[in-house]
Amino acid sequence: TFAAGRSVLLGLDLRGGVSVVLQPQGKVTPTILTQAIRIIDRRVNGLGVSNSTVQRQGNNIVIELPGAKNSQQALGVIGATAQLYFRPVYCVMPPYSPSSKGSKTTTKSSSTKVPSKSAAGPAGAVLTSSTGSAPGAGASKSSAKSSGLSAATCQAANAASIPSTSPDSDNPYKTVLLPSSSSMADGKVRWLLGPSAGQAGISQPLSGRIVKSASAVTGSSNQLQVQVVLTSKGLALWNKVAAVRHQSYNPATPNKEPYSSLEAIELDGVTESAPTIATGTFAGPMAISGHFTSKQASGLATELNYGSLPVRFNPQTVQTVSSTLGSASLRAGLYAGIGGILAVLVYMIVYYRALGLVVVLGLGVGGSLLYAVLTQLSYTAGLALTLAGITGIIVSVGITVDSYVVYFERLKDEVRSGKTVRASVERGFTRAFRTVLTADLVSFMAAAILYAFTVGAVRGFAFTLGLSTLLDVFAAYFFIRPIVILLGRRRSLSRGRFLGVARGLGVGPAGGSS
């Protein structure tokens, strides 16, 4: 871990930053809250704040942005109502790559690979979806704003060097370059989409307000589809757009005009789907098909249902923690932990002699394992170490030392019964390990219950306590047991005057009892 130059990511209370609690206006369902969390999480990631968290507490949404300094800017980005738009597709473009500016390649709409299509669903109400089942990359992290985009951008050289449209520049009256959703077949490509307004002579943007309901269903060919019911006004507007798109649809030669028959569904600056319009007139519900998995079908249905729902949140609390206060909290936690550990180690060395040194080494091994695991989780799962997490680690030191005491006291009983230290270490560990497992299981169950039924800082405490308990069992069996066996086999260590194992067990070396 140190060689890789990695370290544990710190939470808001140790690093400083912004904490926001959003309260929804009126009554909301769990489904709406889940959708709001997903959208806000995407926006938070767009802020470039590492190790941010968005979670639900009751009906509120709690957002923590470690390292963020401007609370008003954060509120402006995460508090806006999401909007879903339907846009015409101009072409697909490669992922954003600033290093490709020197490239001489040219991206042409006629040569770009079109995502695969499939035709399925009830006659007269079919949209052939270009989405598939393979996951891909999410939104580009570039915060640069795209400018001067038009249909001619499809023919631009160095297409990969053109930055994606940032979420705050997602204008329904302009051409945009948006990344694919992770649920799309080729999630790494970007989509050049035309203005939502002005399609088929419609002056206003074609937004998600035309959708009455959407649900994931199984079609006649036993494939999952997303069935969409439009409002009466929305159906009339949609038929105008469908008539234009369907003119370019020809199932016999699908690649002749690969994009002109596609209508993209865009939410919050990300292309969620781009189905082909395979029908010119819709009299009822329409179906979007395309080899969906169950999760993808239900996810797209949720986007259509709630993408433009005007769910507004009031900032209940906005707290800014300075980096200075965070550093002070970190130092205080470390000092408390180091002081407690040193006091325990001094006592164990005085009482158990050489076995006390085993405790020192054992805590070092356990601490190293814990640090490596927490660091890996920070880089793979976004885990943040908080002050409550440090408290859980400090408490776990007592649990770990208890395991050593159980073993050493069992070892003392074996030696006092007349056995040598060498003969007692293995037998004593076998008997003590059952007690250690029982005690650690109780601690782990308590930590698991806390983690499952609590939120916020208490979960951080429970997680580090539970993880430390598991590592205690691992270190006890694979480190403490073999090192004590080695000490018992060395006569100089088992009978030494000051650090002898026998003296630490309260047993004299005379009479062959050691």
Solvent accessible surface area in square Angstrom, and as a share of the most:
residue,aa,sasa,rsa
1,T,64,0.37
2,F,167,0.69
3,A,112,0.87
4,A,73,0.57
5,G,66,0.63
6,R,92,0.33
7,S,59,0.38
8,V,16,0.09
9,L,49,0.24
10,L,46,0.23
11,G,2,0.02
12,L,14,0.07
13,D,52,0.27
14,L,3,0.01
15,R,93,0.34
16,G,2,0.02
17,G,3,0.03
18,V,0,0.00
19,S,16,0.10
20,V,0,0.00
21,V,29,0.17
22,L,2,0.01
23,Q,77,0.34
24,P,14,0.09
25,Q,98,0.44
26,G,66,0.64
27,K,207,0.88
28,V,25,0.14
29,T,68,0.40
30,P,82,0.52
31,T,64,0.37
32,I,24,0.12
33,L,0,0.00
34,T,87,0.50
35,Q,10,0.04
36,A,11,0.09
37,I,34,0.17
38,R,81,0.30
39,I,11,0.06
40,I,8,0.04
41,D,52,0.27
42,R,48,0.17
43,R,22,0.08
44,V,0,0.00
45,N,84,0.43
46,G,46,0.44
47,L,49,0.24
48,G,67,0.64
49,V,27,0.16
50,S,61,0.39
51,N,17,0.09
52,S,23,0.15
53,T,49,0.28
54,V,22,0.13
55,Q,55,0.24
56,R,97,0.35
57,Q,58,0.26
58,G,56,0.54
59,N,83,0.42
60,N,33,0.17
61,I,0,0.00
62,V,11,0.07
63,I,0,0.00
64,E,52,0.23
65,L,0,0.00
66,P,4,0.03
67,G,32,0.31
68,A,18,0.14
69,K,180,0.76
70,N,82,0.42
71,S,20,0.13
72,Q,129,0.57
73,Q,108,0.48
74,A,4,0.03
75,L,29,0.14
76,G,54,0.52
77,V,51,0.29
78,I,2,0.01
79,G,32,0.31
80,A,58,0.45
81,T,41,0.24
82,A,10,0.08
83,Q,48,0.21
84,L,1,0.00
85,Y,28,0.11
86,F,3,0.01
87,R,0,0.00
88,P,16,0.10
89,V,7,0.04
90,Y,65,0.25
91,C,1,0.00
92,V,2,0.01
93,M,2,0.01
94,P,41,0.26
95,P,66,0.42
96,Y,57,0.22
97,S,38,0.25
98,P,74,0.46
99,S,106,0.68
100,S,24,0.16
101,K,130,0.55
102,G,66,0.63
103,S,36,0.23
104,K,186,0.79
105,T,93,0.54
106,T,66,0.39
107,T,24,0.14
108,K,97,0.41
109,S,26,0.17
110,S,101,0.65
111,S,88,0.57
112,T,33,0.19
113,K,176,0.74
114,V,24,0.14
115,P,15,0.10
116,S,84,0.54
117,K,59,0.25
118,S,22,0.14
119,A,80,0.62
120,A,18,0.14
121,G,22,0.21
122,P,69,0.43
123,A,105,0.82
124,G,41,0.39
125,A,11,0.08
126,V,15,0.09
127,L,2,0.01
128,T,4,0.02
129,S,1,0.01
130,S,0,0.00
131,T,7,0.04
132,G,9,0.09
133,S,61,0.39
134,A,52,0.40
135,P,111,0.70
136,G,24,0.23
137,A,50,0.39
138,G,42,0.40
139,A,49,0.38
140,S,37,0.24
141,K,187,0.79
142,S,27,0.18
143,S,91,0.59
144,A,44,0.34
145,K,128,0.54
146,S,18,0.12
147,S,100,0.65
148,G,79,0.76
149,L,26,0.13
150,S,50,0.32
151,A,54,0.42
152,A,74,0.58
153,T,13,0.08
154,C,6,0.04
155,Q,92,0.41
156,A,30,0.23
157,A,55,0.43
158,N,41,0.21
159,A,3,0.02
160,A,16,0.12
161,S,16,0.10
162,I,38,0.19
163,P,30,0.19
164,S,4,0.02
165,T,9,0.05
166,S,7,0.05
167,P,77,0.48
168,D,112,0.58
169,S,35,0.22
170,D,28,0.14
171,N,52,0.27
172,P,20,0.12
173,Y,132,0.50
174,K,127,0.54
175,T,22,0.13
176,V,2,0.01
177,L,0,0.00
178,L,0,0.00
179,P,8,0.05
180,S,0,0.00
181,S,10,0.06
182,S,59,0.38
183,S,35,0.23
184,M,3,0.01
185,A,32,0.25
186,D,62,0.32
187,G,4,0.03
188,K,131,0.55
189,V,24,0.14
190,R,4,0.02
191,W,2,0.01
192,L,0,0.00
193,L,0,0.00
194,G,0,0.00
195,P,37,0.23
196,S,1,0.01
197,A,12,0.09
198,G,52,0.50
199,Q,12,0.05
200,A,41,0.32
201,G,77,0.74
202,I,9,0.05
203,S,91,0.59
204,Q,76,0.34
205,P,29,0.18
206,L,2,0.01
207,S,15,0.09
208,G,4,0.04
209,R,154,0.56
210,I,12,0.06
211,V,18,0.10
212,K,144,0.61
213,S,49,0.32
214,A,9,0.07
215,S,52,0.33
216,A,42,0.33
217,V,48,0.28
218,T,85,0.49
219,G,15,0.14
220,S,108,0.70
221,S,64,0.41
222,N,129,0.66
223,Q,54,0.24
224,L,51,0.25
225,Q,3,0.01
226,V,0,0.00
227,Q,64,0.28
228,V,1,0.01
229,V,50,0.29
230,L,18,0.09
231,T,43,0.25
232,S,103,0.67
233,K,141,0.60
234,G,1,0.01
235,L,41,0.20
236,A,57,0.44
237,L,26,0.13
238,W,2,0.01
239,N,34,0.17
240,K,111,0.47
241,V,1,0.00
242,A,0,0.00
243,A,47,0.36
244,V,65,0.37
245,R,28,0.10
246,H,61,0.27
247,Q,152,0.68
248,S,38,0.24
249,Y,47,0.18
250,N,70,0.36
251,P,93,0.59
252,A,87,0.68
253,T,65,0.38
254,P,63,0.40
255,N,107,0.55
256,K,155,0.65
257,E,87,0.39
258,P,18,0.11
259,Y,8,0.03
260,S,44,0.28
261,S,5,0.03
262,L,0,0.00
263,E,0,0.00
264,A,0,0.00
265,I,3,0.02
266,E,0,0.00
267,L,0,0.00
268,D,18,0.09
269,G,5,0.05
270,V,5,0.03
271,T,0,0.00
272,E,10,0.04
273,S,0,0.00
274,A,0,0.00
275,P,1,0.01
276,T,1,0.00
277,I,0,0.00
278,A,19,0.15
279,T,21,0.12
280,G,17,0.16
281,T,94,0.55
282,F,2,0.01
283,A,97,0.75
284,G,29,0.28
285,P,61,0.39
286,M,3,0.01
287,A,1,0.00
288,I,1,0.01
289,S,0,0.00
290,G,1,0.01
291,H,101,0.45
292,F,19,0.08
293,T,56,0.32
294,S,80,0.51
295,K,172,0.73
296,Q,23,0.10
297,A,0,0.00
298,S,54,0.35
299,G,33,0.31
300,L,12,0.06
301,A,6,0.05
302,T,35,0.20
303,E,10,0.04
304,L,5,0.03
305,N,52,0.27
306,Y,56,0.21
307,G,0,0.00
308,S,11,0.07
309,L,66,0.33
310,P,71,0.45
311,V,27,0.16
312,R,136,0.50
313,F,28,0.11
314,N,70,0.36
315,P,69,0.44
316,Q,92,0.41
317,T,74,0.43
318,V,60,0.34
319,Q,109,0.48
320,T,81,0.47
321,V,18,0.10
322,S,61,0.39
323,S,73,0.47
324,T,102,0.59
325,L,105,0.52
326,G,0,0.00
327,S,47,0.30
328,A,39,0.30
329,S,24,0.15
330,L,40,0.20
331,R,120,0.44
332,A,61,0.47
333,G,8,0.08
334,L,86,0.43
335,Y,147,0.56
336,A,63,0.49
337,G,7,0.07
338,I,96,0.49
339,G,39,0.38
340,G,35,0.34
341,I,54,0.28
342,L,100,0.50
343,A,67,0.52
344,V,48,0.28
345,L,21,0.11
346,V,92,0.53
347,Y,135,0.51
348,M,4,0.02
349,I,54,0.27
350,V,107,0.61
351,Y,101,0.38
352,Y,4,0.01
353,R,79,0.29
354,A,5,0.04
355,L,0,0.00
356,G,0,0.00
357,L,75,0.37
358,V,3,0.01
359,V,0,0.00
360,V,51,0.30
361,L,92,0.46
362,G,1,0.01
363,L,29,0.15
364,G,42,0.41
365,V,49,0.28
366,G,18,0.17
367,G,38,0.36
368,S,73,0.47
369,L,55,0.27
370,L,15,0.07
371,Y,70,0.27
372,A,38,0.29
373,V,48,0.28
374,L,4,0.02
375,T,2,0.01
376,Q,90,0.40
377,L,50,0.25
378,S,4,0.02
379,Y,105,0.40
380,T,93,0.54
381,A,78,0.61
382,G,35,0.33
383,L,44,0.22
384,A,26,0.20
385,L,23,0.12
386,T,30,0.18
387,L,65,0.32
388,A,22,0.17
389,G,1,0.01
390,I,13,0.07
391,T,64,0.37
392,G,0,0.00
393,I,42,0.21
394,I,58,0.29
395,V,68,0.39
396,S,6,0.04
397,V,19,0.11
398,G,39,0.38
399,I,30,0.15
400,T,17,0.10
401,V,14,0.08
402,D,86,0.44
403,S,7,0.05
404,Y,3,0.01
405,V,50,0.29
406,V,47,0.27
407,Y,5,0.02
408,F,0,0.00
409,E,60,0.27
410,R,82,0.30
411,L,0,0.00
412,K,14,0.06
413,D,77,0.40
414,E,8,0.03
415,V,2,0.01
416,R,150,0.55
417,S,77,0.50
418,G,55,0.53
419,K,72,0.30
420,T,57,0.33
421,V,1,0.00
422,R,153,0.56
423,A,60,0.46
424,S,0,0.00
425,V,3,0.01
426,E,72,0.32
427,R,109,0.40
428,G,0,0.00
429,F,10,0.04
430,T,72,0.42
431,R,84,0.31
432,A,2,0.02
433,F,33,0.14
434,R,153,0.56
435,T,66,0.38
436,V,6,0.04
437,L,78,0.39
438,T,84,0.49
439,A,55,0.43
440,D,4,0.02
441,L,102,0.51
442,V,94,0.54
443,S,22,0.14
444,F,71,0.29
445,M,101,0.45
446,A,51,0.39
447,A,2,0.01
448,A,45,0.35
449,I,99,0.50
450,L,62,0.31
451,Y,90,0.34
452,A,69,0.54
453,F,169,0.70
454,T,38,0.22
455,V,75,0.43
456,G,27,0.26
457,A,67,0.52
458,V,66,0.38
459,R,76,0.28
460,G,24,0.23
461,F,46,0.19
462,A,1,0.01
463,F,62,0.26
464,T,6,0.03
465,L,15,0.08
466,G,6,0.06
467,L,27,0.13
468,S,10,0.06
469,T,3,0.01
470,L,93,0.46
471,L,26,0.13
472,D,7,0.03
473,V,35,0.20
474,F,102,0.43
475,A,4,0.03
476,A,6,0.04
477,Y,87,0.33
478,F,126,0.53
479,F,47,0.20
480,I,2,0.01
481,R,62,0.23
482,P,48,0.30
483,I,35,0.18
484,V,1,0.00
485,I,23,0.12
486,L,102,0.51
487,L,24,0.12
488,G,6,0.06
489,R,136,0.50
490,R,143,0.52
491,R,167,0.61
492,S,81,0.52
493,L,60,0.30
494,S,7,0.04
495,R,85,0.31
496,G,20,0.19
497,R,177,0.65
498,F,144,0.60
499,L,84,0.42
500,G,0,0.00
501,V,1,0.00
502,A,1,0.00
503,R,98,0.36
504,G,3,0.03
505,L,0,0.00
506,G,58,0.56
507,V,18,0.11
508,G,44,0.42
509,P,37,0.23
510,A,82,0.64
511,G,85,0.81
512,G,63,0.61
513,S,36,0.23
514,S,21,0.14
